């Protein structure tokens, strides 16, 4: 799969609104702003362990949403199909039209 930070950023983009306000804050500070657990703990006047536990719960929640809804998986698949289509269009030859039609059908079927 993707690198952990990239994965969490994608999951947050799709499902972040479904987290609690505190979870959103911690995820944004840790994954988006690249703050350490200690820096977040200091800002909220809590322990690093509390920040870690909250981030772990938020990550688990985001992964659970993805397991049920598969929005990121479908997005990544559509992005890959789009890239294939663009590559075919760039070097379009007559025999590539059938491949292009199949990929477009696959994209539309989703």
N, C-alpha and C positions, 0 to 999 in steps of 0.2 A: 504494500500500500504506500501511501505518501509518507513523507517525513512527518513526525509527530506535530510539530508546530504548524506546518502547512495544512495537515489534516484538521487540526483543531480550528484553524482560521477559517477553512472552508465550512466546517460544521457550524461554526459560530455565525458565519454569514447567512446560512440557510435557517438555522434553528435558534439563534441567539435570543430572539424575542420571546421564546418559550421558557427561558430560564428566569429565575428570580432576579430581582434588581441587584442583590449582593453578588450572586453568581456572575451576572453580566459584568459587574465592576471588576471582579477578580480576574475573569477570563480576559477582559480587555487589557488590564494592567499587566498581566503575566504574558499573554501570547501576543497581543498587538503592540503594547508599549515596551515589552521586554524588560519589565521590572523583576527583580528577584523576589523570592518568598520573604526574605528579611525586609526588603523595602516596602512591600505591600503590608506586611505585619506591622511595621512601624507606622505607616500611614493610618491604619485602622486601629492601632493600639491593641493588637491581639497577638497571639503566638504564631510562629512560623508553621507549627503543626496545624493550627486552626485554618490558616490559609491553604496549606497543602490539602487538608481534608475537604475543604470547600471546593478547591479546584478539581480534586478527584471525583467528587460527587457531580460537579458540573460536566466534566468530561464524560463520565458514565451516562449522564442524562443525554448529552448530545449524541453519543454513540447509540443509545437506545432509540432516540428519535430517528436516526439514520437507518437502523435495522428495521424499523417499522415502515418508514416512508420512502426510503431509498432516493431521496431527492438529489443528493450529491453524486451518488452512483449514476443516476440517469443523466445528470449534468455533464459528468466526465465522459460518459459514453457519447452523448450528443456532440461534445466538443471534439472528441476523436473522430467521429463520423464527419463532422464539418471539415476538419483538417484533411481527411482523405478526399473529400469532395473538392476542396480547394487545390490539392495536389493534382487531381485528375483534370481539373479545369485548366490549370497552368500548362500542362502538356497535352492538351486535348487532341486526340487522334480519333479517327472514325470508330475504331474498335473499343474505345473507352466509353462511348455513349451508353452501352448496355451496363457496364459496371457502375456508371454514374446513376443510371436509372434505378438499379438495385439498391444502392446506398440511399438514394432519396426516398425510395419506398420504405426502407428500414427506418429512416428518420421520421417519416410521416406516421408509420405504424405505432410509434411510441406515443 
